[in-house]
């Protein structure tokens, strides 16, 4: 039935067939044809890439069980179980080098290699369909993530069931299939998983993505009875806020209600008996969270546009928000002196004093290996020039490296040179990488070129996007 849609919206009628003689090919059809060609090329490159990674992994298998230990002494390469039981163990140092080449962090690189190895070795039917172009690479890699915890026979069951329908199956179907495989082939593990889920109940308050607007995401996994109690309490208090005249939306009132419930707990004046001494103590109302805020004296003189930095989440913070926090009863304010991040105060010892550690962690916010984003607080502080060879224990010779990349450098397979404070040149077997405050740059010359790609000349003045 012709509903007259095209005339209604002022659209031209569709062309019957671009191959018909005399019918012009529209720009839209040309673009769609080009997009189709691009998509085909991308698919072919993705397939070629994971095939090469699978072959590369086969070149770096650690076959000796003794070499596959989990010992983490410096300089020792170990076999990494990147995929499920029955898949080969891959050299940890080899994965580190590939991660840098791919522009991935160490954890991301390990996970990616694990997905490819899982597909190639434990899901052969699905792998064959991927190589044929019948299953999208991204979808197959996500499938592989769900099967890595299964025993070998359970993974084979999933592969047999999945391969014929992988191109159109939903994620809910995959989850159900994996759970069925676990119950079928490893009922003890299935029960252990159920028990672990009860033990994994948690409440997460995401302070890593707090912005200038001052909000934070909260997520939780609760026992269902606790969840119903919390829902009833939040709903009741949100309704009461509305009855008392609060004009905010229901969602906003529910968020306010949860905060009020938390503050009520902070204000409780409870008697607590110390089990060791029998002494009765009393909880003190007020906030017990340490908030670290970086301010300068300009904030006190500037009405508009002043911004502080919230060190707990490394995000900007409004001075007005800081004033509200400082006005909370029971709040204490500690003013620390400014640290010169480029200052040099070396010590003779190998051990790193807290003042130098804090200086380094404030200057380099994360691991300085190419593409690694592990926070500096969770890294080792490494002497670039070894202390045993005269390298000073000072900001100029120290930088954070996560434990894996620290081991890699200590092994001698990778070297790191400090070009200037915050700028490092890494030499790996696969090439050269420059790491500075703006990111990682691959300086390895490409075939047919004489000069490597250049990074920005000044970290404070990055290139235009």
BAFIKE-106898 format. One record per atom (N, C-alpha, C): residue in three letters; y, x, z. Coordinates in steps of 0.1 Angstrom, whole numbers, plus 5000, padded with zeros to 4 digits. Atoms other than C-alpha are relative to their C-alpha. Layout:
ALAYXZ;...
//
This chain:
UNK498850085000;UNK500050005000;UNK501250095000;UNK498849925001;UNK503450144990;UNK501049945010;UNK499050044990;UNK505750125020;UNK501450044997;UNK498649965004;UNK508750265001;UNK500650105009;UNK499449904990;UNK509150555025;UNK501050094994;UNK499149905007;UNK510650795000;UNK501449944997;UNK498650065002;UNK513550554989;UNK500749985013;UNK499450044987;UNK514050455026;UNK500850125005;UNK499449884994;UNK514850815037;UNK500750094989;UNK499349935010;UNK516450925004;UNK499250124995;UNK500849895004;UNK513551154995;UNK499549984986;UNK500550015014;UNK512351234960;UNK498549975001;UNK501450025000;UNK508851114951;UNK499350134998;UNK500849875001;UNK506151384953;UNK499650024986;UNK500549975013;UNK505151564922;UNK498549995000;UNK501550035000;UNK501651464911;UNK499250135000;UNK500849885001;UNK500451814901;UNK500850114994;UNK499249905005;UNK502252134897;UNK499550064987;UNK500649945012;UNK499852234869;UNK500349914987;UNK499850095011;UNK500851934847;UNK501150064991;UNK499049945010;UNK502752054816;UNK501349925001;UNK498750065000;UNK506451984818;UNK500549975014;UNK499550034986;UNK506551924856;UNK500450135007;UNK499549874994;UNK508652194873;UNK499450035013;UNK500649964987;UNK507252384903;UNK501250015009;UNK498950004991;UNK509552324932;UNK500050135009;UNK499949884992;UNK510852594955;UNK499149995012;UNK500950034989;UNK508952434983;UNK498550044997;UNK501449975004;UNK505652474964;UNK499950154998;UNK500149855001;UNK506452834956;UNK499950075013;UNK500049954986;UNK507152904993;UNK498649985006;UNK501350034994;UNK503952735003;UNK498950094994;UNK501049915006;UNK501952934978;UNK500150145005;UNK499849874994;UNK503553254991;UNK499550015014;UNK500450004986;UNK502853165027;UNK498450005000;UNK501450005001;UNK499253095017;UNK499450144997;UNK500449875003;UNK498953435002;UNK500250095012;UNK499749924988;UNK500553595033;UNK498949975010;UNK501050044990;UNK498153405055;UNK498650064997;UNK501349945004;UNK495153525035;UNK500050155002;UNK500049854998;UNK496353885036;UNK500050035015;UNK500049984985;UNK496953855074;UNK498649995005;UNK501450024995;UNK493453715079;UNK499150124996;UNK500849895005;UNK491953995058;UNK500350135008;UNK499649894992;UNK493854255078;UNK499449995014;UNK500550024987;UNK492854105111;UNK498450035001;UNK501449985000;UNK489154105101;UNK499750154998;UNK500249865001;UNK489454465089;UNK500250085012;UNK499649934988;UNK491054565121;UNK498949995011;UNK501050014990;UNK488454425144;UNK498750074996;UNK501249935005;UNK485654565122;UNK500150155003;UNK499849854997;UNK487154915125;UNK500050035015;UNK500149974985;UNK487554875163;UNK498649995004;UNK501450004996;UNK483954775166;UNK499350134996;UNK500649875004;UNK482955085146;UNK500550115008;UNK499449904991;UNK485355295166;UNK499350005014;UNK500750014987;UNK483755165198;UNK498750065000;UNK501349945002;UNK480355265185;UNK500050155000;UNK499949855000;UNK481655625182;UNK500350055013;UNK499649954987;UNK482755635218;UNK499149935011;UNK500950064990;UNK479655485236;UNK499650115009;UNK500549914989;UNK478755655269;UNK498549955002;UNK501450045000;UNK474955635266;UNK499350045013;UNK500749954988;UNK473955835297;UNK500449915012;UNK499750094988;UNK473755605328;UNK500750085010;UNK499349924990;UNK474855895350;UNK501550014997;UNK498649995004;UNK478055915330;UNK500849875002;UNK499450144999;UNK478655545335;UNK500449965014;UNK499750034986;UNK479455575372;UNK501449955001;UNK498750054998;UNK482555425387;UNK500850105008;UNK499249894993;UNK483755765402;UNK501350014993;UNK498749995005;UNK487455805398;UNK500750125003;UNK499349874997;UNK488156165406;UNK500850044987;UNK499149975011;UNK490956305385;UNK499350084989;UNK500649935011;UNK489956425351;UNK498749964995;UNK501450045004;UNK486556255349;UNK500149874992;UNK500150115009;UNK485956025320;UNK498849925004;UNK501250084996;UNK483655735327;UNK499849894989;UNK500450115009;UNK481855465307;UNK500649875005;UNK499350124996;UNK483855145308;UNK499249884996;UNK500750125004;UNK481954815309;UNK500949894996;UNK498950095005;UNK484454625287;UNK499449874997;UNK500650135004;UNK481954355277;UNK498949965010;UNK501050054990;UNK479054165294;UNK498850085000;UNK501349924998;UNK475554285304;UNK499350014986;UNK500749985013;UNK473754445275;UNK500850074990;UNK499149945009;UNK476854565257;UNK500250155004;UNK499949854997;UNK477454945254;UNK501250025009;UNK498949954992;UNK479755125278;UNK500950094991;UNK499149935009;UNK482855265261;UNK500850105009;UNK499249904993;UNK484755585271;UNK501349955004;UNK498750054995;UNK487655505293;UNK501250074994;UNK498949925006;UNK489855785279;UNK500249964985;UNK499950055013;UNK489055665244;UNK500849874999;UNK499350134999;UNK490255315253;UNK501550025003;UNK498649974997;UNK493455465267;UNK500850044988;UNK499349965012;UNK494255635235;UNK500249894990;UNK499950125009;UNK493555325214;UNK501149915005;UNK499050104995;UNK495755115237;UNK501450054996;UNK498749955004;UNK498655345230;UNK500349984985;UNK499950015014;UNK498055335193;UNK500349854996;UNK499850155003;UNK497954945194;UNK501349955007;UNK498850044993;UNK501154935216;UNK499649905011;UNK500450094989;UNK499254765245;UNK499950085013;UNK500249944987;UNK499154835282;UNK498650035002;UNK501449964998;UNK495954985296;UNK499249885003;UNK500850124997;UNK494754655310;UNK499849914988;UNK500150085012;UNK495554475278;UNK499150064990;UNK500949935010;UNK493854735257;UNK498549995004;UNK501350024996;UNK490754725278;UNK499449864997;UNK500550145003;UNK490554345275;UNK499849984986;UNK500150025014;UNK491154355238;UNK498750074994;UNK501249935004;UNK488454615232;UNK498749935005;UNK501150084994;UNK486154415255;UNK499749884992;UNK500250125008;UNK486654105234;UNK499250034987;UNK500749965012;UNK485654285202;UNK498650055002;UNK501449964997;UNK482654455217;UNK499149885004;UNK500850124997;UNK481554125232;UNK499649924988;UNK500450075012;UNK481653965198;UNK499050074992;UNK500949925009;UNK479954245179;UNK498650015006;UNK501349974994;UNK477154305204;UNK499349885006;UNK500650114993;UNK476553985223;UNK500149864994;UNK499950135008;UNK477653705199;UNK499950034985;UNK500149955014;UNK476253835166;UNK500249894990;UNK499850115009;UNK476153495149;UNK501449964998;UNK498550035001;UNK479753415157;UNK500750124993;UNK499449885006;UNK480653775147;UNK499850004985;UNK500350005015;UNK479053735113;UNK500949904993;UNK499150105006;UNK481053415107;UNK501550045000;UNK498649945000;UNK484253595117;UNK500250094989;UNK499949905011;UNK483653875092;UNK500049934987;UNK499950085012;UNK483053605066;UNK501349924998;UNK498750075001;UNK486453455073;UNK499849855004;UNK500250144997;UNK484953125086;UNK500549965014;UNK499550034986;UNK486153155122;UNK501350095001;UNK498849914998;UNK489753275130;UNK499850115010;UNK500249894991;UNK489853605147;UNK500549975014;UNK499450024986;UNK492153495175;UNK499149905008;UNK500850104993;UNK489853205183;UNK498750065004;UNK501249944996;UNK486753415183;UNK500250105012;UNK499749924989;UNK488353665206;UNK500149935013;UNK499950084988;UNK489153395230;UNK498649945004;UNK501450034997;UNK485553275228;UNK499450115008;UNK500649884993;UNK484453625238;UNK500450015014;UNK499649994986;UNK486553605269;UNK499249915010;UNK500650104992;UNK484653305282;UNK498550045003;UNK501449974999;UNK481153465278;UNK499750145006;UNK500349864995;UNK481653815293;UNK499450005013;UNK500650004987;UNK480453705327;UNK498649954999;UNK501350055001;UNK477253555314;UNK498950104998;UNK501149915003;UNK473853725314;UNK499750004985;UNK500249995014;UNK472553835280;UNK499449884994;UNK500650125006;UNK470253535274;UNK500949885000;UNK499050115000;UNK472953295284;UNK501050014989;UNK499149985011;UNK475353455260;UNK499449974986;UNK500750045012;UNK472753425233;UNK499949854997;UNK500150155001;UNK472353055240;UNK501449954995;UNK498750055004;UNK476153005237;UNK500250044985;UNK499849965014;UNK476153205204;UNK499349914990;UNK500850095009;UNK473352995189;UNK500749864999;UNK499450135001;UNK475152675198;UNK501350004994;UNK498650005004;UNK478652785190;UNK500250044985;UNK499749945013;UNK478352975157;UNK500249904989;UNK499850105011;UNK477852675134;UNK501349925001;UNK498850094999;UNK480852485148;UNK501250075006;UNK499049934993;UNK483052755161;UNK501449984994;UNK498750025006;UNK485852685136;UNK500749875004;UNK499350124997;UNK486452335149;UNK499749965015;UNK500450044987;UNK485152335185;UNK501350005009;UNK498950004990;UNK487652255214;UNK499750095011;UNK500249914989;UNK488252465244;UNK499349935011;UNK500750074990;UNK486952195267;UNK498550004997;UNK501449995004;UNK483652195247;UNK499450145003;UNK500549864997;UNK483452575251;UNK499850025015;UNK500149994986;UNK484052555288;UNK498749935005;UNK501250074996;UNK481252295292;UNK498850084995;UNK501249925005;UNK478852505270;UNK499850125008;UNK500149884992;UNK479552815290;UNK499449975014;UNK500550044987;UNK478952635323;UNK498649964999;UNK501450035002;UNK475752485309;UNK499150124999;UNK500849885002;UNK474552825299;UNK499850075014;UNK500149934987;UNK475252965334;UNK499049925009;UNK500950084992;UNK473352675351;UNK498650024995;UNK501349995006;UNK470452705326;UNK499350145003;UNK500749865000;UNK469853085327;UNK500350085013;UNK499749924987;UNK471353195361;UNK500549905010;UNK499550104990;UNK471452905386;UNK500550065013;UNK499549944988;UNK471953145415;UNK501450044998;UNK498649965002;UNK475053285399;UNK500949874999;UNK499250125000;UNK476252925392;UNK500349955014;UNK499750044986;UNK475952845429;UNK500950095006;UNK499149904995;UNK477653165438;UNK501449984995;UNK498750035006;UNK480453075414;UNK500749885007;UNK499450124993;UNK480852735431;UNK500550045014;UNK499649964987;UNK480952895465;UNK501350094999;UNK498849915001;UNK483453155453;UNK501249924997;UNK498950095003;UNK485652875439;UNK500649955013;UNK499550054987;UNK485952735474;UNK500750115008;UNK499349894993;UNK486853085487;UNK501250044993;UNK498949965008;UNK489353125460;UNK501249915001;UNK498850084998;UNK491652855472;UNK501250085003;UNK498949924998;UNK495152975472;UNK501349924997;UNK498750055004;UNK498852905469;UNK500850114995;UNK499349895006;UNK500953115446;UNK501549954998;UNK498650025002;UNK504753125447;UNK500550114991;UNK499749905010;UNK505853305415;UNK501450055001;UNK498749944998;UNK508753535424;UNK500350104989;UNK499949905011;UNK508253755393;UNK500949954989;UNK499250055011;UNK510153525369;UNK501249915005;UNK498950074995;UNK512953405391;UNK501350044993;UNK498849975008;UNK516153385371;UNK501349975008;UNK498750024994;UNK519853335378;UNK500249865005;UNK499950144995;UNK519252965383;UNK499449975013;UNK500550014987;UNK517453025415;UNK498949915003;UNK501250084998;UNK514252835410;UNK498850094998;UNK501349925000;UNK510652955413;UNK498949904997;UNK501250085002;UNK507252815401;UNK499150025011;UNK501050004989;UNK504652725427;UNK498849934994;UNK501350065004;UNK500952665419;UNK499050025011;UNK500949994989;UNK498052615442;UNK498649944995;UNK501450065001;UNK494252545443;UNK499649975014;UNK500350054987;UNK493352335473;UNK498749935001;UNK501150094998;UNK490452165488;UNK500649864997;UNK499550135004;UNK490751805475;UNK500549925011;UNK499450074989;UNK491251665509;UNK501450055004;UNK498749944997;UNK494051905516;UNK501049964989;UNK499150045011;UNK495551825482;UNK500549865001;UNK499650144998;UNK495551455490;UNK501049985011;UNK499150004989;UNK497151515523;UNK501450054996;UNK498749955004;UNK499851725507;UNK500749904991;UNK499450105009;UNK500451465480;UNK500649895008;UNK499550114992;UNK500851195506;UNK501250045007;UNK498949954993;UNK503251405526;UNK501250014991;UNK498849985009;UNK505451505497;UNK500549874994;UNK499650135005;UNK505451155482;UNK500749925010;UNK499350084990;UNK506350995515;UNK501450055003;UNK498649954997;UNK509251235522;UNK500949994988;UNK499250025012;UNK510451215486;UNK500649855000;UNK499650145000;UNK510550835489;UNK501149985011;UNK499150014989;UNK512350865523;UNK501450054996;UNK498749945005;UNK515051095507;UNK500749904991;UNK499450105008;UNK515650825481;UNK500649885008;UNK499550114992;UNK515950555507;UNK501350045008;UNK498949954992;UNK518450775526;UNK501250024991;UNK498849995008;UNK520750785496;UNK500050124990;UNK500049895010;UNK519651095476;UNK499849944986;UNK499950055013;UNK520451025440;UNK499250094989;UNK500749915009;UNK518351305425;UNK498749924994;UNK501250065005;UNK515351225403;UNK498850025009;UNK501249994992;UNK511851175418;UNK499550145000;UNK500549875001;UNK510751515406;UNK500850105009;UNK499149924991;UNK513751685423;UNK499849975014;UNK500250044986;UNK513251485455;UNK498750065005;UNK501349954995;UNK509551595456;UNK500150155003;UNK499849864997;UNK510651965453;UNK500850025013;UNK499249984988;UNK513251925480;UNK499149965012;UNK500950044989;UNK510551745502;UNK499150125004;UNK500949894997;UNK508252045499;UNK500750115007;UNK499349914993;UNK510952275510;UNK500349965014;UNK499850054986;UNK511752055540;UNK498850015008;UNK501249994992;UNK508152055550;UNK499850155004;UNK500149854996;UNK508252445549;UNK500950035011;UNK499049964990;UNK511452465569;UNK499649945014;UNK500550064987;UNK509952225595;UNK499050095007;UNK501049914994;UNK507052465600;UNK500750125005;UNK499349884995;UNK509452765603;UNK500849975013;UNK499350044988;UNK511352565630;UNK499249975012;UNK500950044989;UNK508352485651;UNK500150105012;UNK499949924989;UNK508552615686;UNK498749995008;UNK501450014995;UNK504852675695;UNK499750115009;UNK500549904991;UNK503252855723;UNK498750064994;UNK501149935006;UNK500753115711;UNK499450105010;UNK500749914990;UNK498153295733;UNK499450124993;UNK500649885005;UNK497353655725;UNK498650015004;UNK501450004996;UNK493553675724;UNK499650135008;UNK500349884994;UNK493554035736;UNK500650015014;UNK499349984987;UNK496054025765;UNK500249875008;UNK499850134993;UNK496253655773;UNK501549975002;UNK498550024999;UNK500053685771;UNK500449884991;UNK499550115007;UNK501753365760;UNK501350034994;UNK498849985008;UNK504353415733;UNK500549874994;UNK499450125006;UNK506653175716;UNK500550034986;UNK499449975013;UNK507453155679;UNK501549985000;UNK498650025001;UNK511053195670;UNK500449944987;UNK499650075012;UNK512552955645;UNK500950104991;UNK499249925009;UNK514153115614;UNK499250064990;UNK500749935011;UNK513353295582;UNK499550135004;UNK500649874997;UNK511053585585;UNK499650084987;UNK500249935013;UNK511153705548;UNK501150104998;UNK499049905003;UNK512854025539;UNK500549994985;UNK499450015013;UNK515253975510;UNK500850124997;UNK499349885003;UNK516554285493;UNK500949974988;UNK499050045010;UNK519754235474;UNK500950124998;UNK499149895003;UNK521854505456;UNK501449944996;UNK498650055003;UNK525654435456;UNK500950114999;UNK498949904999;UNK528854625451;UNK501349935005;UNK498850054994;UNK532254585465;UNK500849914991;UNK499350085009;UNK533554425433;UNK499749855001;UNK500350144999;UNK531754105441;UNK500949935010;UNK499150064990;UNK533954045471;UNK501449974994;UNK498750015006;UNK537054065448;UNK500049924987;UNK500150075013;UNK535853885417;UNK499549865001;UNK500450144998;UNK535753505416;UNK499049964989;UNK500950045011;UNK533953465382;UNK499250114995;UNK500849905008;UNK531153655365;UNK499450105009;UNK500649904992;UNK530053855395;UNK498549975002;UNK501450024999;UNK526353915396;UNK499450115009;UNK500749914992;UNK524154085422;UNK498650024994;UNK501449985005;UNK520554205417;UNK499049985012;UNK501050044989;UNK517654055437;UNK498850104998;UNK501049895002;UNK515254355442;UNK498649945002;UNK501350054998;UNK512354135454;UNK499449964986;UNK500550055013;UNK512053995418;UNK500650074989;UNK499349935010;UNK514254235399;UNK500749914990;UNK499250105008;UNK516453955386;UNK501449995005;UNK498650024996;UNK520153885387;UNK500149885010;UNK499850104990;UNK521353675416;UNK501549965002;UNK498750044998;UNK524453475422;UNK500550045014;UNK499549974987;UNK526753595450;UNK500149885009;UNK500050124992;UNK526953235462;UNK498749975006;UNK501350024995;UNK523253225466;UNK499850105012;UNK500149904989;UNK523453545487;UNK500749955012;UNK499250054988;UNK526153385509;UNK499249895007;UNK500850104993;UNK523853085515;UNK498950065008;UNK501049934993;UNK521053315525;UNK500550065013;UNK499449934989;UNK523253515548;UNK500549905011;UNK499650104991;UNK524453185564;UNK498949935008;UNK501150064994;UNK520953085574;UNK499850055015;UNK500249964986;UNK520453095612;UNK498950105002;UNK501049904998;UNK518553405624;UNK499950114990;UNK500149905011;UNK519353615593;UNK500750135005;UNK499449874997;UNK519953985599;UNK500450074987;UNK499649925011;UNK521854205574;UNK500050155002;UNK500149854999;UNK521054575569;UNK500650064988;UNK499349945011;UNK523454775547;UNK499450144998;UNK500549875002;UNK521855085531;UNK500950074991;UNK499149935009;UNK523755365514;UNK499550004986;UNK500449995014;UNK523755395476;UNK499250134998;UNK500849885004;UNK521055635462;UNK500450054987;UNK499749945013;UNK522055875435;UNK498750034993;UNK501350005007;UNK519155825410;UNK499950134993;UNK500149875008;UNK520056155392;UNK500150125009;UNK499849894990;UNK520456365424;UNK498850085001;UNK501149904998;UNK518356675430;UNK500050065014;UNK500249944986;UNK517156755465;UNK498550035001;UNK501449965000;UNK513856935460;UNK499550045014;UNK500649954988;UNK511457015488;UNK498950094996;UNK501149905003;UNK508857295490;UNK498649945000;UNK501450064998;UNK505857075499;UNK499649934988;UNK500650085011;UNK503456905475;UNK500249855004;UNK499950144996;UNK503756585496;UNK501549954997;UNK498850065005;UNK506556355484;UNK500749925012;UNK499450074989;UNK509056245511;UNK500449864995;UNK499750135004;UNK509955875512;UNK501349984993;UNK498750025006;UNK513555925502;UNK499950044985;UNK500149965014;UNK512456105469;UNK499149894993;UNK500950105006;UNK509655845463;UNK500949884997;UNK499150125003;UNK512255565466;UNK500950034988;UNK499149965011;UNK514655755443;UNK499249994986;UNK500850005013;UNK511855795416;UNK499749854996;UNK500550145003;UNK510655425419;UNK501249924996;UNK498850085005;UNK514255295415;UNK500450054986;UNK499649955013;UNK514855515385;UNK499149964989;UNK501150045010;UNK511555455366;UNK499349885006;UNK500550124994;UNK510555105372;UNK498549974998;UNK501450025002;UNK507055135358;UNK499450124995;UNK500749885005;UNK504355375346;UNK500650054987;UNK499349945012;UNK505755615320;UNK499150034989;UNK500849985011;UNK502755625298;UNK500449904989;UNK499650095011;UNK503355465263;UNK499549865002;UNK500350145000;UNK503455085265;UNK499549955013;UNK500550054988;UNK502255065301;UNK501149945008;UNK499050084992;UNK504054815324;UNK499649995014;UNK500450014985;UNK502354875358;UNK501250045008;UNK498849974992;UNK505154855384;UNK499950145007;UNK500049874994;UNK506155195398;UNK499550005015;UNK500450014986;UNK505455075434;UNK498550015001;UNK501550005000;UNK501755045424;UNK499450124992;UNK500549895008;UNK501555385406;UNK500050135009;UNK499949874994;UNK500955745416;UNK501350074996;UNK498949925005;UNK503955985415;UNK499450134996;UNK500749885006;UNK502856275393;UNK501050114998;UNK499349885003;UNK504256625391;UNK499850034985;UNK500249975015;UNK504856665353;UNK499650154999;UNK500449864999;UNK504857045358;UNK499250025013;UNK500949994987;UNK501957105383;UNK500750085011;UNK499449944989;UNK503157195417;UNK499450145002;UNK500749874998;UNK500557485418;UNK500650104990;UNK499549905009;UNK502357635388;UNK501550015001;UNK498549994998;UNK505857615403;UNK500849884998;UNK499250135002;UNK506757255395;UNK500649955013;UNK499450044987;UNK509257135421;UNK499649855003;UNK500250134995;UNK508756825442;UNK501449945001;UNK498650055001;UNK511956655430;UNK500049894989;UNK499950115009;UNK513156355410;UNK499950064985;UNK500049955014;UNK513556585379;UNK498650034995;UNK501449965004;UNK509756665379;UNK499049905004;UNK500950104996;UNK508256345392;UNK500249874992;UNK499850145006;UNK507556015375;UNK498749925002;UNK501150084997;UNK505255725381;UNK499049994989;UNK501150035009;UNK501855695364;UNK499049925007;UNK501150084994;UNK499255435371;UNK498850095001;UNK501149914997;UNK495955575383;UNK499250044988;UNK500849965012;UNK494155555350;UNK500750104991;UNK499249915009;UNK496955725330;UNK500250135007;UNK499949874992;UNK497355985358;UNK498750084998;UNK501349945003;UNK493656065354;UNK499950064986;UNK500049965014;UNK494056085317;UNK500850134998;UNK499149885001;UNK496956335319;UNK499350125007;UNK500749894993;UNK495056545345;UNK498950054993;UNK501249955008;UNK492056565322;UNK500450114990;UNK499549905010;UNK494256775298;UNK499949944986;UNK500050065013;UNK493656535269;UNK501449954996;UNK498650055002;UNK497256405272;UNK501050095008;UNK498949924993;UNK500456595281;UNK501349925000;UNK498850084999;UNK503756455292;UNK501150115003;UNK498949914998;UNK507056645290;UNK501349925003;UNK498850074997;UNK510356535306;UNK501150064991;UNK498949965008;UNK513156555280;UNK501349995007;UNK498950024992;UNK515756415303;UNK499649895010;UNK500450104990;UNK515756185334;UNK499849874993;UNK500450135006;UNK513855875323;UNK499550004986;UNK500449995014;UNK512956005288;UNK498850105000;UNK501349924999;UNK509356145283;UNK499450014986;UNK500849985013;UNK507456285253;UNK498650025004;UNK501449994998;UNK503756225254;UNK499350054987;UNK500849945011;UNK501356425232;UNK498649955003;UNK501350054999;UNK498056245227;UNK499250054987;UNK500849965012;UNK495156335203;UNK500449934987;UNK499750085012;UNK496356055180;UNK501450024996;UNK498649985005;UNK500056155179;UNK501050025011;UNK498949984991;UNK503456175196;UNK500649865004;UNK499450134995;UNK505055895217;UNK501250045009;UNK498849994991;UNK508555885232;UNK500249885008;UNK499850114991;UNK509055675262;UNK501450025007;UNK498750004994;UNK512655595274;UNK500349865006;UNK499750134994;UNK514355305292;UNK500049894991;UNK500050115010;UNK514455105260;UNK498649974995;UNK501350035004;UNK510655125254;UNK499250124995;UNK500949895005;UNK507955325236;UNK500250014985;UNK499849975015;UNK508455485201;UNK498950094995;UNK501049925006;UNK505655615180;UNK500650104990;UNK499449905008;UNK506855945166;UNK499150084990;UNK501049935008;UNK503656035147;UNK500449984985;UNK499650015015;UNK504556115110;UNK498949914993;UNK500950095008;UNK502955855086;UNK499750074987;UNK500349945013;UNK501255955054;UNK501149974990;UNK499050025010;UNK503756015026;UNK501450015006;UNK498749984994;UNK506656065051;UNK500150145006;UNK499849874994;UNK508256375064;UNK500649995014;UNK499350024987;UNK510156235094;UNK499349885007;UNK500450124992;UNK508856015122;UNK501149905002;UNK499050104997;UNK510555695131;UNK500850045011;UNK499149954990;UNK513555765152;UNK500349895010;UNK499650094990;UNK514255595185;UNK501549985001;UNK498650014998;UNK517755475196;UNK500550145005;UNK499549874995;UNK519955785202;UNK500549995014;UNK499550014987;UNK521355645234;UNK499449885007;UNK500650124994;UNK519355425258;UNK501049895004;UNK499050104996;UNK522555255269;UNK500649934988;UNK499450065012;UNK523355165233;UNK498849974990;UNK501150035009;UNK520155015217;UNK500449954986;UNK499650045013;UNK520054935180;UNK500249854999;UNK499750145002;UNK521354605167;UNK498749934996;UNK501250075004;UNK518654335164;UNK500349924987;
//
